[in-house]
Amino acid sequence: MISISQAYAIRITSATAVLLACLCSAASAAIIVLEVDLPLDKVAAGREGMKAGDHHRARIFYDESSINPRTHIVPVIHMQHMMMGNWVPALIGDPTMPMRDAWLDLGSKPYRYHYKAPALIGEPLVVEFNARTRRMTISKQSDNSLIISAPYSIDPKPVQGVSLRVVTSPAMTMLNMKVTLEEVAAGQRSKVGDIDRVRLIYDANAMDAGTKRVKLANMQHFIGGKWLPAAADPVMMPTDDSWLDTSALPYRLHFKAYVVHGQPIIIDADENTRTLAIHPQNDPASILESGHYEIDPTPSTGPEAMAAGSAVAARML
């Protein structure tokens, strides 16, 4: 339900570096995890999948050795939200969850939590946990109008058995690709000579240093004035059978996916012929559309690339 900030920072935050040192040292400090309950009581009209009365769950992480002995305030180094059965983000230091302005007051119960960060999830947002009112709100940046809101309560009993992974933040990178259609079946909207625009999104930090190959995080198509899917979507655009070879020019793409886009189709990019073809699933030998692809090697990074490669679907808000 909640994904916080697509603000971009390809680095491990200072808090993450401290935590990494703690986890790797012999005298590791205790990383405490607390669960947060958020019963939604305000939901803007038109927000699918959310209604007043739903309970959202979050978790916050802090280093016990960092508690200020005088104020009992401690920096919060990581926050996760339960989305579609998974705690996200899984990685401490993930730029989709910036923790620069986050702290927890343990001085009295109920605990008070402060967090505020911009977000870009389909639209510019602001996410805030107010320590004074003990309320979470997500609002539009454009006019501060409310999207969802809920009071929050923090269970003071630490969660047990939570495993953490600390890694360098993903370096999402986009490349533009064009497909010049050379074959189009009768009845298709496209015609021979049309150019399809595609974007390939991958994590540069995940590239194999030897082969210079990397699995795609997402592949977007420009349809109806929008890049789709807006974020990594394993149903709309599965990328399990994909890789991009950047070892030499021109770059080569391998991609194969069985999807339903109006009809069941197979999307097939061949790394040897450098063609992209669309086949009907009921007749894989036939071609609906096919054309030669060209990949521009000029990389693009930043908030747009991070949002496009994120595993958190933009449709959640």
N, C-alpha and C positions, 0 to 999 in steps of 0.2 A: 504494500500500500504506500509506503513512504520511501522515497529515494532522495537523499539529501545532497545537493550541490554538484553540478557538473563543473564547478570551478576547477581550472586546470593547474596542476603543479607536478611536473615530472621530477620528483625527488622524494626522499624519505624525510618526513618532518622531524624536527628536533625531538619531539615527544616519542616518535617511533624509534629514533636512534637510541634514546635513553632506554626504551623498553627492550630493544634488541640486545643492548649491553647487559641488561638485567637477566634476560632469558638465557644468555650464553655464558654468564659468569658462574663460578662455582657457588658464590653466595648470592643466588638469585633472590631478588625481592619478590614478595607475593603480589601477583596480579589479581586483583579482586574484580569479580564480575557481578553486577546487580541487575535484576530484571525490573523493567518499567511497564506498568499497565496503563493503557490509554483508552478509556471508553469514549468513543466519538459522540459528541452531543450537538455538533454543528457541521453540516455538510452542504456545500453549495449545490444548487439545482443543476442537474445534468451531469453529475459525476458518477459514472457507471461503476458498479461493483462496490460502492460505499453507501452506507446509510447510518443515520443516527442510531446509537445503541450497539454498533459493532465494537468489538474490543481489538485494539492493535497492541502488539507486543514489541518492546525494544529491550536492548541490553546495553549497559554502559560499563566501561573498563577503566580501572585506575591502578596505579602503582602505590601500594600501601606505604612504601618508604618515602613517598613524595607528599604525604599529608602534612600540612603546616601545623605544628604542635600548638600554636597560639590560636589560629582562626579555625582550625579543623577543616580547611578548604583544601581540595586536592584537584589538580588538573585531570580532566577526563581525556584519556589517550585514544579511545576508540569507541564507536557506537555502532550497533547492528540493529537491523529491523527485520522482523519476520515477514517474508514475502513469498507467497506461493509455496509454503512449506520449507523454505530455506532461510537461514540467517545470513543477511547480506549487509555490507560487504564482508567477505570472509577474511580479506587480507588487511592487516594493520598497515596504515600508510596509503590505502587506496584513496586517490584524489577525489573520488565521488563522495567521500565522507571527510571533508576538511575539519580538523579539530583545533584550529587556532584559537577559537573563542568558545571554550567549553570548560566548565568547572563544576564541582559537586561540593555542597556544604554538608558536612557530616556532624556539625556542631549540635544539632538537635533533631528529633524526629517530629514530623516526617521530614526526610531529607529533601533538600532543595537543589535543583539542577538547572544550570544556565548553559544554553547553547544558542548560537545564532550564526547562520551562514546563508549565502545566496545559493540558488539552485537553478539549473536549466534542464527541465524535464518536459520537453515538448514546448514549454513556454518558460519565461523567466519567473522564478519564484523566490520567496524568502521563507526559510524554516526557522522557527524559534521555540525554544523551551524557556519559559519565563520563571526565574527563581522566586520572584515575589508572589506571583499569582498561582504558581505551580500548574501552569497550563501550556500545552503545545499548540502552536498555530502554524498553518501553511497558508501563505497569501500570495497574491500576484504582485510582482514588482511594479507593474505599470500603474496600478491605481490603489494598491494595498487592500484590494477586496479579498475577503476571506474565502478560502477554498475548503479547508477542514479545520476543526479545532477540537481539543479534548483536554480535560483535566488529567494530570498524570500523578501516579503514586508509585514510589520506589520501594520495592521489597528490601529491607535491610539485611536479609539473610543471603549471604553470597551463593551464587550458582556454582555447583561443583562439576568437575569433569569437562570443562570447556577447553578445547585445544585451540591454539592460536598459530597462525602463520604470519611471519613478518618478512616481507619481500620488498624489493624496489618497486615503486609504483609503476603500473603499466605505461608504456610510451606509445599510445595509440597513434597510428599514422595512416593517412589516406593517400591513395593514388587514384588518379582519374584514368578510366579506360573507355574507349569508344569501340562500338561494334558496327561495322558497315554491312548492312544486310545484303546478301547476295542471293538468297533463296527464301521465298515466302510462299506458303501454301495458299491456295484459293480460300477465300473467306476470312483471312486474317486482316486485321486493321492496318497493319504495316504494309509497306511496299518495298520492292527492291530499290536500293539506293538510300533508304532511310538510315539514320545513324542513331543507335541506342547509346545512351549515356549511362555509365556504370561507375561506381566507386568501390574500391577494394580497401577494406579496413583491417589492419593487423597491429599486433603489439610488437614493436621493434625490439623490445627486451626479450621476446620469446624466440627470436630468430636463431636458427642453428648456426653457430660460428663457422662450422666447417663447410656445410653445403650451401649456406646463405638462403635456405628455404624457411618459410614460416607459414603456419596455418592461419587462415583468415578468421578474424573475429566476426566479420559481417561482410556481406556484399549487397550494396544498395543499387537500385535502379531508379532512374528519374521518371516518375509516372505522375501525370496530372499535376505537374508543377511542384511535386514533393519528392524527396529522397526516401525510398521505402526499402526495407523496414527502417524506421527512424532509429532504432536501437537493435542490438543483437537479439535475434528472435529464432530459437531453434525449431519452431514450427513453420514460420513463414519463409525462413531462409537458413536451413541447417548447413553448417560448415564443417561437419565432421570429416567429410571426404574432400578436403581442399588443401592446396598448398600453392604458394607463390615462390617462384625461383628468381632471385635477384642476383645470381652469381655472374650473369653476363647480360648484355643488351642484345636484342630486345628481351624484356622480362617475359617469363612464361608462367601461365596460370593453369593449374589443374583444379577442376571443380566438378562435382557431380552431386545432384540432390533431387530427391523425389518430393514434389510439393503439389499443393492444390491451389492454383491461382486462377479461379474461375472454372478450371477443369484440371484433372490430374495430369501433370506434366513432369518431364525430366529436364533439368537444366544441366547441360554438359559442356564444359570448357576443356578443350583438348590442348595439352601442353606442347604437343609435337607439331600439329598443324596450325596452332594458334587461331582456332575457330571456336565460336560459341554457338551452340545449337539448342533448340527447344524441340523436344519430342513428346508426342502424346504417350501416356503410360500404357494405353491399351494397344499401341502399335509402335514400339520403340524404334523400329527400323525406319519409320517415316519421319519427315521433318516438317515442323510448323514454321520455324524461322531458323536461319543460319547465316552467319557472317564472320568475316575475319576480324579479330580483335587486336587493338593496339593499346599498350599500356604506357602512359606517360610516367617516366621514372622520377619526376619532380615530386618530392614528398610534401604533404601538408599535415601540420600538427596543430594542436590547440583545443579549445573547448568543443568545437564542432566534431573533431575527430574522436575526442574522448566520449562524447555523447553517443556517437554512431557506433562505437565499439563496446559500449557498456553493456553488461549482461542484464541490466535492470531496464525493463521495457518502459518506454515513455508513456504507454497507454495506462500505466498504473495510476496516474493522477489526471 
